[in-house]
Amino acid sequence: MPGTPKTNVITLPVSEKSGHALSMDLNYFLRIDDQDAQLLARYSEVLTQGAADFAAAYYDYLFASPATAKALYRYEREGGDIGTLVRKQCHHLLTLLSGQSTANSAAELLSIGAGHHSHGIESACVLGAFRLYHAHLSKLIASTPDIAAVDRLALEEAVDKRLFRDMGLTIEGYWREASRSHLSSNAAATHNETQAAAHLLANIPQMFWSVDIPTMRLLYLSPTTRHLCPDIQDCLIPGLDRTVAEDRELVQSAWERSLAGEPTTVECRMQFPGGQSRWFRRQFFPYTNGKGKVARVDGFMEDITDVRHTLERLELLGTSDPLTGLANRTLFYDRLTQAIAAARRNGKEQLVLMLLDLNHFKMINDTLGHAAGDRLLRQVAQRLQKVLRDSDTLARLGGDEFAVLLPGITDADQAGAMVAGKVKECFVEPFLHNGEELYLDAAIGMSIYPDHGEDADSLLSRADIAMYGAKRKDFTFSFYDPGSDVSAAEQLQIAAGLRHALERGEFSLVYQPKIDMQRRRICGVEALLRWQHPLRGLILPERFIPVAEQIGQIGAITDWVLLTALMQCKQWRNAGLDLPVAVNVSASSFQNPRLLDRVRWALREAQVPPECLEIEITENTLMIDLERGVEILHSLSRLGVAVAIDDFGTGYSSLSYLRQLPIHTLKIDKSFLIDVANVGNDNVIVRSIIDLGHNLGYKVIAEGVETSYAWELLEGLGCDAVQGYHISHPLTHEGLGLWLADSPWHERLN
């Protein structure tokens, strides 16, 4: 197997014969006979001369080898006696030369060899010791005069035979011990491995088994698998009896393919006590013998219920909106494509695509927080689902935008109008948040297949255009109208351009002077935002501010206006001109919890006092959430920033609340001054507003003053200040400087 290190296994022969039997065998093969024994016995006294000297030489020999010396020192540290070892060798020599061979002497030689192995003395050292014997005795036989010349050769041969025999017995003892030690070590290792494997298999959740195919018997069954086998002898496919009926055939088919030599995998369900059903993955791995026949099949099984559920959840997340549980954009697009294909095949069917955009949702989301917005979206989804058919698809495309697909329609105009009416009814009743009632509405745009397009992208784009048309014209709903495509496309172009207008420096401010009628002096300016679009030219705020609110760009634009206006105010102050600047704040910016922080930031960055700034809001902006609006006004007042109610007289503010508002100025809407010379009722309204403002302690400013008659009328009615074309058109900051230089309306700071 690649990557697996090879292990060299040494198999050692282990003889079962006794020492005496081995000695007899060696006697036979070495031709040791009684004559040799008699000859050795005759010269034993001569041959044992110098035994003590040999013992000393043998001792030195043992310690000449570093490896052997190390082993002997260890033996001595463990309580052994090296002197005893040497004496045993001397005793062996004496026994060798005595010519007598007994069972005990043979057993002793086996023991000596085993002892050498036990003490770590290498077998080569044993052979060297016998070579030392041989050299000592050969020299003795050759040099001792007490040995008859006729006996020298026979005596030397007899000694050699005895040395070979005893060396054989010693080496046999050495390797017997080596074999026992090796086998014992292997047995211990095998036992440990077996125990570890058994512990591992008993604790892992996967299940294993192995089947001998010729006998169709289990060879192995892991502990975690046994609970699935009531009859272990007949359990070729564990848990088959628990496999649900509709999956059982799949499992049996996979088993049969494995018997034919094909590795197989199958996923199935198994039923457990209590009615619980779980998913399992079964795998069968066939093993073939040398003849290509399947000899064994190894089985593997694991519980994949959690994996299946995770995959199902991931698939659901990929096709559903996690907040509402509705279809998401991906699934909706897929169903729309399928519905178009089905209608095309049928040839007679139509389908309606409906897009909904929630009005005022962003303001509520920014004011009450995202958690409240999420709860509101879920409530909307629940209401919409109740008015649709099971065959219809409701999706949340993102943010506060929903989509409805009505397939299988024969009269699309009637069906679309009917469903749109039901959808609008979903918003009649208020939505609840922490016991408070919140009102929402929706702009609905619809496109029809095949009238307005024959593919998903075209239908989505044209429903979007229709939705913007409904929002712009305040219609209940709107079908796509090719004639409105240009204006809707313009809205889309505005939205695209707004995302980069700030960074490209396309915004600018112009300033319209406000004149104190009593002092006949300029008392401030109103900053008015302008957008110089690279393709469409000058675009006024009423055209792009609603779009900026819808796409979330209004916050950045408001920050830029505040800072730019206050920086200009600082320049005027440095030039000796006291010109407070008024900035219009949209509804969503006013309701944004960050408004106060942004005002403080702009004042700090421009390094001007709070009295340099006036915030203008409309009546309708204030009335969206009056309680919250009053809190914001008090905070601005405490900060030292003046507040003006713009377009006063066109909204629905309550006089009882108006008395409590910490505002400084009421601005009369210009609509009351357009035809003031001819419409007597408007004069009454203007007088009433001025009197009301003064009675409440507010200053009153009239905007849209375009004639001298209007000026004189307002002056006669006691209006505090005016602005309009009769005085000046909005001017750039350079133009304002030139205008002031040539007009009687200004005075320097003291």
HELIX and SHEET records of a PDB file:
HELIX    1   1 GLY A   19  LEU A   30  1                                  12    
HELIX    2   2 ASP A   34  ARG A   42  1                                   9    
HELIX    3   3 SER A   44  LEU A   47  1                                   4    
HELIX    4   4 ALA A   51  ALA A   64  1                                  14    
HELIX    5   5 PRO A   66  ARG A   77  1                                  12    
HELIX    6   6 ILE A   82  SER A   98  1                                  17    
HELIX    7   7 ALA A  103  SER A  118  1                                  16    
HELIX    8   8 SER A  123  SER A  143  1                                  21    
HELIX    9   9 ALA A  149  ASN A  203  1                                  55    
HELIX   10  10 PRO A  223  LEU A  228  5                                   6    
HELIX   11  11 ILE A  232  ASP A  234  5                                   3    
HELIX   12  12 LEU A  240  ARG A  242  5                                   3    
HELIX   13  13 ALA A  245  LEU A  259  1                                  15    
HELIX   14  14 THR A  305  THR A  319  1                                  15    
HELIX   15  15 ARG A  329  ASN A  346  1                                  18    
HELIX   16  16 PHE A  361  LEU A  368  1                                   8    
HELIX   17  17 HIS A  370  LYS A  386  1                                  17    
HELIX   18  18 ALA A  412  GLU A  425  1                                  14    
HELIX   19  19 ALA A  456  LYS A  473  1                                  18    
HELIX   20  20 PRO A  482  SER A  484  5                                   3    
HELIX   21  21 ASP A  485  ALA A  501  1                                  17    
HELIX   22  22 PRO A  541  GLN A  550  1                                  10    
HELIX   23  23 ILE A  554  ASN A  574  1                                  21    
HELIX   24  24 ALA A  587  GLN A  591  1                                   5    
HELIX   25  25 LEU A  595  ALA A  606  1                                  12    
HELIX   26  26 PRO A  610  CYS A  612  5                                   3    
HELIX   27  27 GLU A  619  ILE A  624  1                                   6    
HELIX   28  28 LEU A  626  LEU A  639  1                                  14    
HELIX   29  29 LEU A  655  LEU A  658  1                                   4    
HELIX   30  30 LYS A  670  PHE A  672  5                                   3    
HELIX   31  31 GLY A  680  ASN A  695  1                                  16    
HELIX   32  32 SER A  708  LEU A  717  1                                  10    
HELIX   33  33 HIS A  733  ALA A  741  1                                   9    
SHEET    1   A 5 ARG A 217  LEU A 221  0                                        
SHEET    2   A 5 MET A 207  ASP A 212 -1                                        
SHEET    3   A 5 VAL A 294  ASP A 303 -1                                        
SHEET    4   A 5 SER A 277  THR A 288 -1                                        
SHEET    5   A 5 THR A 264  GLN A 271 -1                                        
SHEET    1   B 5 THR A 393  GLY A 398  0                                        
SHEET    2   B 5 GLU A 401  ILE A 409 -1                                        
SHEET    3   B 5 GLN A 350  ASN A 359 -1                                        
SHEET    4   B 5 ASP A 441  TYR A 449 -1                                        
SHEET    5   B 5 SER A 478  PHE A 479  1                                        
SHEET    1   C 2 PHE A 431  HIS A 433  0                                        
SHEET    2   C 2 GLU A 436  LEU A 438 -1                                        
SHEET    1   D 9 GLY A 537  ILE A 539  0                                        
SHEET    2   D 9 ARG A 521  HIS A 533 -1                                        
SHEET    3   D 9 PHE A 507  ASP A 516 -1                                        
SHEET    4   D 9 ALA A 721  GLN A 723 -1                                        
SHEET    5   D 9 LYS A 699  GLU A 703  1                                        
SHEET    6   D 9 THR A 665  ILE A 668  1                                        
SHEET    7   D 9 ALA A 642  PHE A 648  1                                        
SHEET    8   D 9 LEU A 613  THR A 618  1                                        
SHEET    9   D 9 VAL A 581  ASN A 584  1                                        
END                                                                             
